[in-house]
């Protein structure tokens, strides 16, 4: 039950933020579901899919306003080049945090 309530609460809270008003709700829902299912057995393909879902403006980077859940919680750790955005290589660092 917690696995359903937490992603749902995250989606609801995200829709209350101005920075995500124009985000495709289907993509955000899919990203939330995928993010909640990630584990130490997750693959780079799953991270690549997550990247595509979170990159709302399709600029090949995830800004702090596009990040959700554990990506947002670990944004500064994942942002290894301190560019204030995450590229796909940096997002794959999330796999290391799951172990």
Secondary structure, DSSP 8 states (H G I E B T S, - for coil): -HHHHHHHHHHHHHHTSGGGTTS-HHHHHHHHHHHHH--TT--HHHHHHHHHHH-TT-SSSEETTT--HHHHHTHHHH-TT-SSEE-HHHHTHHHHHT-
